Amino acid sequence: MKNKKNFLAVDIIYLCLMALGPLFLIVLKVLFTPHSDDISISGALVYFTVKLPLSDLPITETQVNSWVVIWSIFWLCKYITHGISVHIELKRQLVAEWVVEKTKNLVKGNMGDYFTDFAPFVAAIMGLSAFSSLLTLIGLYPPTSDINTTGGWAILVFFLITYYKFKCGPIHYIKSFGDPVPFLAPLNIISEFATPVSMAFRHYGNVLSGSVISVLVAVALQGLSSLIFGKLPGLLGNIPFLQIGIPAVLSVYFDIFSGLLQAFIFAMLTMLYIAGAFPAEDYAKKKAKRQNKQLNKENI
């Protein structure tokens, strides 16, 4: 009985710590958002600025919300994995095992056996992207609607792509720009740098456009409702009837479906670009030659 109470107490602590992050963001949003009667569409709020010698560092909603999302995901994972054992006793363990199994299968199916260790990285990208976009459901600024966030992720993916292209050495990497014919080298070089740009702008643009469209439709419905029902007597004339239900339907698409879809697309592109950049056959040949040389030295 005592162990069961302790187990439940730890669960409650994990859930409270997970919820503490969003509550903290809501308080910050209320304190720092300037009062305005008009609808405004702006970027991330600047909480404060750190003075530095070369350039000042603004601390914005994007940075704070990103760290809070990481905080909440960490405690969510602690909660889901709390009490895991060899014999399944909790339903949450089924969820944890399902996530791990599906992510491993996704990575193996799209990247091959060589990249099976990429499963945690891919899961982290999808989780961070999805939960960042879902912040709009509680009225918070999604970090994925800031080009700096998606741009940072895309640059990280670009470094990984370049790293695996270098697996066969710098000469092989330079020669790859001449495939399939040498005169296409300029286009291949442009394509190399266009990859992170397209990844960043695709994700950022879809999330931002969804937020903008939702706000514009809500404002239009408010004006139309006032025009049609504004002459009703008493308080009935002030009720925005057309805003009831329709924005919620839009939110299901733009905030939930589109946000989750963009997280999945970004993860898929990450896997395909990295796996496609890795010259598996050439690397296997190079590795075999190296092993043969080593065997010959040992025989001598």
C-alpha positions as a Python dict, from the first residue, in 0.01 Angstrom:
ca = {
    (1, 'M'): (0, 0, 0),
    (2, 'K'): (283, 232, 91),
    (3, 'N'): (469, 155, -232),
    (4, 'K'): (153, 221, -432),
    (5, 'K'): (109, 559, -263),
    (6, 'N'): (473, 648, -330),
    (7, 'F'): (435, 543, -694),
    (8, 'L'): (124, 760, -732),
    (9, 'A'): (298, 1053, -561),
    (10, 'V'): (589, 1035, -807),
    (11, 'D'): (340, 1024, -1097),
    (12, 'I'): (167, 1336, -968),
    (13, 'I'): (501, 1515, -928),
    (14, 'Y'): (596, 1432, -1287),
    (15, 'L'): (259, 1553, -1421),
    (16, 'C'): (278, 1874, -1217),
    (17, 'L'): (631, 1946, -1340),
    (18, 'M'): (515, 1882, -1697),
    (19, 'A'): (221, 2122, -1659),
    (20, 'L'): (434, 2382, -1481),
    (21, 'G'): (603, 2483, -1808),
    (22, 'P'): (286, 2580, -2001),
    (23, 'L'): (146, 2758, -1694),
    (24, 'F'): (468, 2958, -1668),
    (25, 'L'): (440, 3056, -2035),
    (26, 'I'): (77, 3165, -1993),
    (27, 'V'): (175, 3391, -1702),
    (28, 'L'): (459, 3542, -1908),
    (29, 'K'): (223, 3596, -2200),
    (30, 'V'): (-27, 3781, -1982),
    (31, 'L'): (240, 3997, -1817),
    (32, 'F'): (431, 4097, -2132),
    (33, 'T'): (157, 4124, -2397),
    (34, 'P'): (60, 4490, -2440),
    (35, 'H'): (-312, 4564, -2417),
    (36, 'S'): (-476, 4638, -2751),
    (37, 'D'): (-835, 4647, -2870),
    (38, 'D'): (-730, 4581, -3229),
    (39, 'I'): (-623, 4249, -3376),
    (40, 'S'): (-249, 4241, -3436),
    (41, 'I'): (-31, 3980, -3598),
    (42, 'S'): (327, 4014, -3482),
    (43, 'G'): (633, 3804, -3417),
    (44, 'A'): (766, 3672, -3090),
    (45, 'L'): (760, 3899, -2786),
    (46, 'V'): (1097, 4022, -2662),
    (47, 'Y'): (1116, 3964, -2286),
    (48, 'F'): (1452, 4128, -2226),
    (49, 'T'): (1785, 4193, -2398),
    (50, 'V'): (2127, 4079, -2283),
    (51, 'K'): (2397, 4336, -2353),
    (52, 'L'): (2699, 4184, -2527),
    (53, 'P'): (3016, 4345, -2672),
    (54, 'L'): (2955, 4256, -3037),
    (55, 'S'): (2577, 4239, -3056),
    (56, 'D'): (2291, 4242, -2809),
    (57, 'L'): (2109, 3913, -2748),
    (58, 'P'): (1730, 3945, -2728),
    (59, 'I'): (1554, 3678, -2522),
    (60, 'T'): (1224, 3618, -2699),
    (61, 'E'): (917, 3400, -2682),
    (62, 'T'): (1077, 3167, -2935),
    (63, 'Q'): (1370, 3078, -2709),
    (64, 'V'): (1173, 3060, -2385),
    (65, 'N'): (888, 2857, -2536),
    (66, 'S'): (1134, 2616, -2699),
    (67, 'W'): (1307, 2547, -2367),
    (68, 'V'): (974, 2503, -2191),
    (69, 'V'): (862, 2255, -2458),
    (70, 'I'): (1184, 2058, -2397),
    (71, 'W'): (1115, 2076, -2021),
    (72, 'S'): (759, 1945, -2060),
    (73, 'I'): (860, 1668, -2300),
    (74, 'F'): (1130, 1555, -2056),
    (75, 'W'): (884, 1519, -1767),
    (76, 'L'): (626, 1358, -1996),
    (77, 'C'): (885, 1095, -2089),
    (78, 'K'): (969, 1048, -1719),
    (79, 'Y'): (599, 992, -1648),
    (80, 'I'): (546, 748, -1937),
    (81, 'T'): (857, 545, -1852),
    (82, 'H'): (796, 546, -1475),
    (83, 'G'): (735, 193, -1356),
    (84, 'I'): (845, 15, -1673),
    (85, 'S'): (922, -352, -1609),
    (86, 'V'): (981, -675, -1799),
    (87, 'H'): (622, -780, -1744),
    (88, 'I'): (385, -509, -1868),
    (89, 'E'): (178, -383, -1575),
    (90, 'L'): (85, -31, -1691),
    (91, 'K'): (-95, 88, -2004),
    (92, 'R'): (152, 373, -2040),
    (93, 'Q'): (427, 115, -2098),
    (94, 'L'): (235, -2, -2405),
    (95, 'V'): (238, 358, -2530),
    (96, 'A'): (612, 392, -2468),
    (97, 'E'): (689, 63, -2643),
    (98, 'W'): (460, 152, -2933),
    (99, 'V'): (639, 487, -2985),
    (100, 'V'): (983, 322, -2973),
    (101, 'E'): (882, 40, -3206),
    (102, 'K'): (714, 265, -3462),
    (103, 'T'): (1006, 509, -3465),
    (104, 'K'): (1260, 229, -3511),
    (105, 'N'): (1057, 79, -3796),
    (106, 'L'): (1018, 421, -3957),
    (107, 'V'): (1393, 486, -3944),
    (108, 'K'): (1482, 136, -4062),
    (109, 'G'): (1232, 151, -4349),
    (110, 'N'): (1352, 491, -4474),
    (111, 'M'): (1721, 490, -4387),
    (112, 'G'): (1827, 124, -4372),
    (113, 'D'): (2000, -86, -4109),
    (114, 'Y'): (2308, 137, -4097),
    (115, 'F'): (2105, 423, -3943),
    (116, 'T'): (1906, 232, -3680),
    (117, 'D'): (2070, 441, -3406),
    (118, 'F'): (1903, 750, -3555),
    (119, 'A'): (1567, 656, -3399),
    (120, 'P'): (1609, 877, -3085),
    (121, 'F'): (1718, 1172, -3300),
    (122, 'V'): (1418, 1138, -3532),
    (123, 'A'): (1180, 1095, -3238),
    (124, 'A'): (1326, 1409, -3076),
    (125, 'I'): (1272, 1612, -3394),
    (126, 'M'): (912, 1497, -3435),
    (127, 'G'): (830, 1545, -3068),
    (128, 'L'): (987, 1890, -3040),
    (129, 'S'): (827, 2009, -3363),
    (130, 'A'): (481, 1868, -3285),
    (131, 'F'): (460, 1998, -2929),
    (132, 'S'): (598, 2338, -3034),
    (133, 'S'): (323, 2376, -3295),
    (134, 'L'): (55, 2255, -3052),
    (135, 'L'): (125, 2550, -2819),
    (136, 'T'): (-123, 2749, -3028),
    (137, 'L'): (-404, 2541, -2875),
    (138, 'I'): (-352, 2722, -2544),
    (139, 'G'): (-295, 3063, -2702),
    (140, 'L'): (85, 3058, -2690),
    (141, 'Y'): (337, 3151, -2957),
    (142, 'P'): (464, 2839, -3141),
    (143, 'P'): (844, 2841, -3185),
    (144, 'T'): (797, 2668, -3521),
    (145, 'S'): (644, 2989, -3660),
    (146, 'D'): (985, 3156, -3618),
    (147, 'I'): (1231, 3100, -3904),
    (148, 'N'): (1519, 3097, -3652),
    (149, 'T'): (1388, 2775, -3497),
    (150, 'T'): (1327, 2577, -3814),
    (151, 'G'): (1639, 2730, -3967),
    (152, 'G'): (1850, 2601, -3677),
    (153, 'W'): (1708, 2251, -3718),
    (154, 'A'): (1768, 2263, -4094),
    (155, 'I'): (2132, 2372, -4045),
    (156, 'L'): (2184, 2079, -3807),
    (157, 'V'): (2043, 1843, -4072),
    (158, 'F'): (2269, 2006, -4333),
    (159, 'F'): (2577, 1932, -4119),
    (160, 'L'): (2465, 1570, -4082),
    (161, 'I'): (2413, 1541, -4458),
    (162, 'T'): (2762, 1681, -4524),
    (163, 'Y'): (2914, 1455, -4257),
    (164, 'Y'): (2779, 1139, -4417),
    (165, 'K'): (2877, 1257, -4763),
    (166, 'F'): (3234, 1286, -4632),
    (167, 'K'): (3232, 922, -4517),
    (168, 'C'): (3422, 823, -4833),
    (169, 'G'): (3664, 1113, -4809),
    (170, 'P'): (3679, 1471, -4943),
    (171, 'I'): (3771, 1364, -5298),
    (172, 'H'): (3463, 1146, -5328),
    (173, 'Y'): (3255, 1433, -5187),
    (174, 'I'): (3383, 1680, -5447),
    (175, 'K'): (3332, 1428, -5728),
    (176, 'S'): (2970, 1377, -5621),
    (177, 'F'): (2886, 1726, -5745),
    (178, 'G'): (2966, 1607, -6099),
    (179, 'D'): (2698, 1334, -6096),
    (180, 'P'): (2549, 1236, -6331),
    (181, 'V'): (2742, 1467, -6567),
    (182, 'P'): (3012, 1726, -6480),
    (183, 'F'): (2838, 2028, -6633),
    (184, 'L'): (2559, 1990, -6375),
    (185, 'A'): (2804, 2068, -6092),
    (186, 'P'): (2681, 2432, -6045),
    (187, 'L'): (2322, 2312, -6010),
    (188, 'N'): (2426, 2040, -5767),
    (189, 'I'): (2612, 2295, -5553),
    (190, 'I'): (2307, 2522, -5547),
    (191, 'S'): (2090, 2223, -5460),
    (192, 'E'): (2324, 2139, -5172),
    (193, 'F'): (2262, 2473, -5003),
    (194, 'A'): (1898, 2493, -5109),
    (195, 'T'): (1814, 2181, -4907),
    (196, 'P'): (1826, 2341, -4558),
    (197, 'V'): (1663, 2659, -4690),
    (198, 'S'): (1366, 2470, -4835),
    (199, 'M'): (1329, 2258, -4520),
    (200, 'A'): (1329, 2562, -4294),
    (201, 'F'): (1089, 2773, -4502),
    (202, 'R'): (848, 2484, -4565),
    (203, 'H'): (798, 2413, -4197),
    (204, 'Y'): (803, 2776, -4085),
    (205, 'G'): (574, 2894, -4366),
    (206, 'N'): (306, 2633, -4309),
    (207, 'V'): (283, 2691, -3934),
    (208, 'L'): (291, 3071, -3963),
    (209, 'S'): (37, 3083, -4245),
    (210, 'G'): (-201, 2865, -4044),
    (211, 'S'): (-184, 3105, -3749),
    (212, 'V'): (-236, 3409, -3971),
    (213, 'I'): (-529, 3256, -4159),
    (214, 'S'): (-699, 3153, -3833),
    (215, 'V'): (-674, 3508, -3695),
    (216, 'L'): (-794, 3669, -4018),
    (217, 'V'): (-1093, 3434, -4047),
    (218, 'A'): (-1185, 3494, -3681),
    (219, 'V'): (-1176, 3872, -3733),
    (220, 'A'): (-1379, 3845, -4055),
    (221, 'L'): (-1641, 3631, -3882),
    (222, 'Q'): (-1661, 3880, -3597),
    (223, 'G'): (-1726, 4167, -3840),
    (224, 'L'): (-1978, 3966, -4041),
    (225, 'S'): (-2159, 3857, -3727),
    (226, 'S'): (-2181, 4218, -3610),
    (227, 'L'): (-2316, 4322, -3951),
    (228, 'I'): (-2586, 4054, -3963),
    (229, 'F'): (-2685, 4020, -3598),
    (230, 'G'): (-2578, 4360, -3464),
    (231, 'K'): (-2933, 4498, -3477),
    (232, 'L'): (-3073, 4234, -3244),
    (233, 'P'): (-3203, 4379, -2917),
    (234, 'G'): (-3000, 4385, -2596),
    (235, 'L'): (-2704, 4160, -2540),
    (236, 'L'): (-2795, 3942, -2839),
    (237, 'G'): (-2650, 4208, -3072),
    (238, 'N'): (-2309, 4178, -2906),
    (239, 'I'): (-2282, 3800, -2935),
    (240, 'P'): (-2053, 3696, -3227),
    (241, 'F'): (-2270, 3405, -3342),
    (242, 'L'): (-2059, 3328, -3650),
    (243, 'Q'): (-1750, 3284, -3433),
    (244, 'I'): (-1908, 2991, -3253),
    (245, 'G'): (-1772, 2661, -3387),
    (246, 'I'): (-1611, 2772, -3714),
    (247, 'P'): (-1275, 2889, -3564),
    (248, 'A'): (-1263, 2563, -3368),
    (249, 'V'): (-1289, 2363, -3692),
    (250, 'L'): (-1009, 2572, -3843),
    (251, 'S'): (-802, 2516, -3530),
    (252, 'V'): (-838, 2139, -3570),
    (253, 'Y'): (-682, 2165, -3916),
    (254, 'F'): (-423, 2443, -3879),
    (255, 'D'): (-317, 2388, -3516),
    (256, 'I'): (-343, 2010, -3485),
    (257, 'F'): (-344, 1837, -3824),
    (258, 'S'): (-111, 2078, -4004),
    (259, 'G'): (129, 2106, -3708),
    (260, 'L'): (159, 1729, -3669),
    (261, 'L'): (185, 1684, -4046),
    (262, 'Q'): (471, 1935, -4073),
    (263, 'A'): (655, 1761, -3788),
    (264, 'F'): (624, 1429, -3970),
    (265, 'I'): (730, 1582, -4305),
    (266, 'F'): (1036, 1748, -4150),
    (267, 'A'): (1141, 1419, -3989),
    (268, 'M'): (1084, 1230, -4314),
    (269, 'L'): (1291, 1479, -4514),
    (270, 'T'): (1565, 1457, -4251),
    (271, 'M'): (1579, 1079, -4285),
    (272, 'L'): (1563, 1077, -4666),
    (273, 'Y'): (1824, 1351, -4715),
    (274, 'I'): (2074, 1195, -4472),
    (275, 'A'): (2025, 841, -4602),
    (276, 'G'): (2040, 963, -4963),
    (277, 'A'): (2363, 1152, -4896),
    (278, 'F'): (2540, 845, -4760),
    (279, 'P'): (2726, 655, -5039),
    (280, 'A'): (2660, 311, -4891),
    (281, 'E'): (2811, 103, -5173),
    (282, 'D'): (3126, 312, -5205),
    (283, 'Y'): (3167, 318, -4828),
    (284, 'A'): (3133, -62, -4812),
    (285, 'K'): (3398, -100, -5082),
    (286, 'K'): (3631, 140, -4904),
    (287, 'K'): (3579, -42, -4576),
    (288, 'A'): (3647, -379, -4742),
    (289, 'K'): (3972, -250, -4896),
    (290, 'R'): (4081, -118, -4559),
    (291, 'Q'): (4012, -453, -4395),
    (292, 'N'): (4200, -638, -4670),
    (293, 'K'): (4502, -414, -4626),
    (294, 'Q'): (4497, -473, -4254),
    (295, 'L'): (4475, -852, -4305),
    (296, 'N'): (4767, -843, -4550),
    (297, 'K'): (4978, -652, -4299),
    (298, 'E'): (4896, -903, -4028),
    (299, 'N'): (4986, -1196, -4259),
    (300, 'I'): (5317, -1038, -4345),
}
